[in-house]
Amino acid sequence: MSSSIIPHPRPIELVLGRLRGARRSGNGWLARCPAHDDHAPSLSIAEGPDGRVLLRCHAGCETEAVVRALGLSMRDLFPTHGPRGRRSASAERGPDQDRAASRAPLAMSYVTRRAAW
């Protein structure tokens, strides 16, 4: 008896599967935002180069509200594994820590220059 591994859907597939009427638009998709009573598509959906899902409600809904309305968590927007089968660093950190990490070299550079004066 062989056991088969069922692959996890990519985050973009998971999100698009929960949105009705999503349509291609440029490099991404447009859909009605599930977090508010949307009469015209105001939700932009795209896939980042690292596989994370990028969501933006042009009516102003917070990303967390959109994700909750889809029945997902913020973690679901990130790929589970990196290219070598390990959990990717950005998926483990999440978006807030990822932004802070990208600013760290800039802050360190400022402190280093200031201390040299």
Backbone as CSV, one residue per row, in Angstrom:
resi,resn,N_x,N_y,N_z,CA_x,CA_y,CA_z,C_x,C_y,C_z
1,MET,0.854,-1.165,0.000,0.000,0.000,0.000,0.902,1.231,0.000
2,SER,0.748,2.089,-0.972,1.591,3.285,-1.025,0.814,4.477,-0.488
3,SER,1.522,5.296,0.218,0.880,6.510,0.726,1.239,7.657,-0.206
4,SER,0.266,8.398,-0.599,0.531,9.535,-1.478,0.436,10.824,-0.667
5,ILE,1.288,11.727,-1.016,1.310,13.015,-0.331,0.435,13.985,-1.110
6,ILE,-0.487,14.580,-0.414,-1.364,15.558,-1.043,-0.700,16.922,-0.899
7,PRO,-0.363,17.564,-2.035,0.307,18.864,-1.945,-0.644,19.942,-1.421
8,HIS,-0.083,20.844,-0.658,-0.866,21.976,-0.172,-1.056,22.955,-1.315
9,PRO,-2.216,23.575,-1.415,-2.394,24.568,-2.472,-1.494,25.775,-2.209
10,ARG,-1.067,26.415,-3.274,-0.310,27.654,-3.120,-1.219,28.675,-2.451
11,PRO,-0.657,29.608,-1.688,-1.491,30.606,-1.011,-2.424,31.358,-1.963
12,ILE,-1.949,31.687,-3.160,-2.798,32.423,-4.105,-3.998,31.577,-4.517
13,GLU,-3.803,30.273,-4.676,-4.901,29.376,-5.033,-5.915,29.287,-3.905
14,LEU,-5.420,29.261,-2.684,-6.288,29.204,-1.506,-7.181,30.446,-1.438
15,VAL,-6.581,31.625,-1.626,-7.342,32.881,-1.564,-8.328,32.974,-2.720
16,LEU,-7.854,32.750,-3.942,-8.734,32.860,-5.107,-9.877,31.864,-5.049
17,GLY,-9.643,30.704,-4.444,-10.693,29.698,-4.306,-11.817,30.131,-3.379
18,ARG,-11.572,31.123,-2.573,-12.594,31.607,-1.633,-13.271,32.888,-2.100
19,LEU,-12.844,33.406,-3.226,-13.432,34.632,-3.764,-14.299,34.303,-4.974
20,ARG,-15.518,34.779,-4.965,-16.403,34.571,-6.111,-16.169,35.678,-7.128
21,GLY,-16.085,35.289,-8.369,-16.013,36.266,-9.448,-14.688,36.984,-9.582
22,ALA,-13.617,36.444,-9.021,-12.307,37.074,-9.191,-11.928,36.982,-10.661
23,ARG,-11.406,38.082,-11.200,-11.010,38.071,-12.604,-9.607,38.616,-12.753
24,ARG,-8.925,38.139,-13.781,-7.557,38.578,-14.061,-7.558,40.070,-14.380
25,SER,-6.534,40.751,-13.890,-6.357,42.171,-14.170,-4.864,42.472,-14.105
26,GLY,-4.246,42.724,-15.237,-2.811,42.984,-15.260,-2.039,41.787,-14.740
27,ASN,-1.198,42.004,-13.721,-0.403,40.921,-13.133,-1.093,40.242,-11.959
28,GLY,-2.354,40.574,-11.715,-3.051,40.008,-10.570,-4.507,39.744,-10.874
29,TRP,-5.343,39.943,-9.855,-6.766,39.705,-9.969,-7.520,40.826,-9.281
30,LEU,-8.776,41.005,-9.651,-9.706,41.918,-8.992,-10.918,41.120,-8.542
31,ALA,-11.449,41.467,-7.373,-12.641,40.792,-6.862,-13.393,41.746,-5.948
32,ARG,-14.615,41.377,-5.637,-15.377,42.137,-4.644,-14.815,41.804,-3.273
33,CYS,-14.612,42.801,-2.462,-14.051,42.602,-1.129,-15.087,41.924,-0.228
34,PRO,-14.713,40.816,0.402,-15.651,40.118,1.273,-15.817,40.782,2.640
35,ALA,-15.005,41.792,2.945,-15.057,42.427,4.260,-16.067,43.575,4.331
36,HIS,-16.618,43.979,3.196,-17.646,45.019,3.207,-18.632,44.763,2.066
37,ASP,-19.745,45.479,2.071,-20.780,45.319,1.050,-20.281,45.971,-0.235
38,ASP,-19.562,45.206,-1.016,-18.905,45.715,-2.217,-19.811,45.517,-3.428
39,HIS,-20.050,46.595,-4.162,-20.889,46.508,-5.358,-20.052,46.450,-6.633
40,ALA,-18.820,46.893,-6.542,-17.885,46.834,-7.672,-16.560,46.297,-7.123
41,PRO,-15.824,45.556,-7.903,-14.563,44.995,-7.405,-13.609,46.065,-6.878
42,SER,-13.246,45.956,-5.611,-12.312,46.911,-5.007,-11.116,46.218,-4.376
43,LEU,-11.087,44.888,-4.475,-10.005,44.123,-3.865,-9.003,43.696,-4.933
44,SER,-7.766,44.146,-4.786,-6.681,43.711,-5.671,-5.966,42.554,-5.012
45,ILE,-5.684,41.532,-5.793,-4.995,40.346,-5.307,-3.814,40.091,-6.228
46,ALA,-2.646,39.862,-5.652,-1.461,39.557,-6.451,-0.606,38.558,-5.696
47,GLU,0.328,37.954,-6.410,1.266,37.019,-5.805,2.647,37.650,-5.849
48,GLY,3.276,37.775,-4.679,4.619,38.324,-4.597,5.636,37.346,-5.168
49,PRO,6.855,37.827,-5.434,7.881,36.964,-6.005,8.239,35.765,-5.122
50,ASP,7.995,35.880,-3.819,8.296,34.775,-2.906,7.087,33.881,-2.655
51,GLY,5.986,34.134,-3.364,4.796,33.294,-3.226,3.764,33.817,-2.251
52,ARG,4.068,34.893,-1.525,3.080,35.428,-0.588,1.953,36.109,-1.363
53,VAL,0.764,36.155,-0.765,-0.386,36.807,-1.373,-0.416,38.260,-0.910
54,LEU,-0.610,39.150,-1.866,-0.709,40.574,-1.581,-2.162,40.985,-1.798
55,LEU,-2.780,41.541,-0.765,-4.183,41.960,-0.822,-4.280,43.457,-0.563
56,ARG,-5.155,44.134,-1.315,-5.393,45.554,-1.044,-6.828,45.887,-1.386
57,CYS,-7.583,46.310,-0.376,-8.949,46.778,-0.601,-8.872,48.277,-0.844
58,HIS,-9.263,48.696,-2.030,-9.185,50.112,-2.388,-10.300,50.927,-1.737
59,ALA,-11.225,50.264,-1.044,-12.254,50.970,-0.280,-11.779,51.241,1.144
60,GLY,-10.635,50.650,1.522,-10.053,50.951,2.824,-10.111,49.863,3.880
61,CYS,-10.598,48.687,3.553,-10.632,47.608,4.548,-9.213,47.198,4.919
62,GLU,-9.000,46.900,6.188,-7.706,46.397,6.648,-7.504,44.985,6.109
63,THR,-6.272,44.638,5.818,-5.962,43.307,5.293,-6.463,42.219,6.235
64,GLU,-6.290,42.424,7.544,-6.736,41.433,8.520,-8.243,41.193,8.406
65,ALA,-9.021,42.247,8.159,-10.475,42.103,8.028,-10.829,41.305,6.776
66,VAL,-10.123,41.545,5.696,-10.352,40.803,4.453,-10.032,39.325,4.674
67,VAL,-8.905,39.052,5.299,-8.474,37.674,5.541,-9.476,36.950,6.444
68,ARG,-9.946,37.637,7.498,-10.957,37.030,8.396,-12.240,36.718,7.636
69,ALA,-12.669,37.652,6.766,-13.907,37.446,6.006,-13.782,36.266,5.042
70,LEU,-12.560,35.940,4.641,-12.320,34.777,3.781,-12.249,33.478,4.582
71,GLY,-12.256,33.596,5.921,-12.142,32.420,6.775,-10.719,31.897,6.856
72,LEU,-9.754,32.791,6.647,-8.341,32.429,6.674,-7.629,33.175,7.788
73,SER,-6.360,32.875,7.959,-5.522,33.622,8.896,-4.421,34.298,8.086
74,MET,-3.752,35.265,8.680,-2.666,35.961,7.992,-1.587,34.964,7.562
75,ARG,-1.371,33.951,8.351,-0.365,32.932,8.036,-0.655,32.234,6.708
76,ASP,-1.947,32.139,6.352,-2.335,31.478,5.108,-1.885,32.242,3.865
77,LEU,-1.506,33.494,4.028,-1.068,34.299,2.889,0.376,34.017,2.491
78,PHE,1.078,33.229,3.286,2.498,32.982,3.064,2.737,31.533,2.677
79,PRO,3.732,31.303,1.804,4.033,29.923,1.422,4.530,29.130,2.625
80,THR,4.197,27.854,2.644,4.585,26.996,3.753,6.051,26.626,3.683
81,HIS,6.550,26.401,2.486,7.925,25.941,2.336,8.660,26.762,1.303
82,GLY,9.945,26.939,1.547,10.821,27.612,0.607,11.228,26.647,-0.496
83,PRO,12.139,27.063,-1.372,12.506,26.243,-2.514,13.161,24.912,-2.162
84,ARG,13.750,24.772,-0.994,14.423,23.526,-0.631,13.593,22.677,0.331
85,GLY,12.293,22.980,0.453,11.437,22.172,1.294,11.410,22.611,2.741
86,ARG,12.209,23.618,3.110,12.186,24.126,4.488,11.191,25.276,4.548
87,ARG,10.742,25.539,5.738,9.841,26.668,5.944,10.599,27.941,5.608
88,SER,10.005,28.792,4.757,10.699,30.013,4.361,10.762,30.983,5.535
89,ALA,11.806,31.775,5.590,11.997,32.712,6.700,10.860,33.705,6.762
90,SER,10.400,34.202,5.620,9.326,35.190,5.648,8.015,34.562,6.123
91,ALA,7.791,33.284,5.824,6.572,32.624,6.295,6.605,32.445,7.802
92,GLU,7.782,32.199,8.370,7.892,32.028,9.815,7.792,33.359,10.542
93,ARG,8.365,34.408,9.951,8.368,35.713,10.610,7.029,36.408,10.504
94,GLY,6.407,36.368,9.345,5.176,37.103,9.131,5.490,38.510,8.646
95,PRO,4.481,39.232,8.177,4.712,40.511,7.525,5.266,41.607,8.425
96,ASP,4.840,41.680,9.686,5.306,42.764,10.555,6.782,42.617,10.880
97,GLN,7.199,41.411,11.215,8.609,41.187,11.527,9.459,41.307,10.272
98,ASP,8.897,40.947,9.113,9.629,41.052,7.852,9.947,42.515,7.563
99,ARG,8.981,43.405,7.771,9.199,44.840,7.550,10.243,45.369,8.515
100,ALA,10.167,44.965,9.767,11.137,45.432,10.763,12.533,44.953,10.397
101,ALA,12.645,43.727,9.924,13.954,43.192,9.541,14.536,43.948,8.359
102,SER,13.671,44.389,7.427,14.185,45.108,6.266,14.668,46.499,6.651
103,ARG,14.188,47.047,7.765,14.631,48.374,8.204,15.862,48.301,9.100
104,ALA,16.179,47.130,9.633,17.282,46.985,10.575,18.621,47.468,10.027
105,PRO,19.040,47.118,8.799,20.331,47.608,8.306,20.380,49.122,8.221
106,LEU,19.266,49.742,7.863,19.204,51.191,7.778,19.398,51.807,9.165
107,ALA,18.724,51.270,10.166,18.862,51.775,11.530,20.283,51.563,12.036
108,MET,20.867,50.409,11.764,22.227,50.113,12.202,23.208,51.075,11.548
109,SER,23.000,51.364,10.272,23.869,52.276,9.548,23.840,53.663,10.195
110,TYR,22.667,54.119,10.580,22.516,55.425,11.214,23.253,55.458,12.554
111,VAL,23.068,54.428,13.362,23.711,54.368,14.676,25.231,54.326,14.523
112,THR,25.708,53.554,13.571,27.158,53.428,13.361,27.771,54.762,12.952
113,ARG,27.133,55.453,12.021,27.660,56.746,11.580,27.644,57.761,12.712
114,ARG,26.581,57.750,13.471,26.441,58.721,14.548,27.515,58.483,15.613
115,ALA,27.814,57.229,15.921,28.795,56.908,16.940,30.207,57.297,16.473
116,ALA,30.436,57.322,15.182,31.767,57.644,14.649,32.079,59.133,14.762
117,TRP,31.094,59.984,14.982,31.343,61.440,15.036,31.895,61.790,16.344
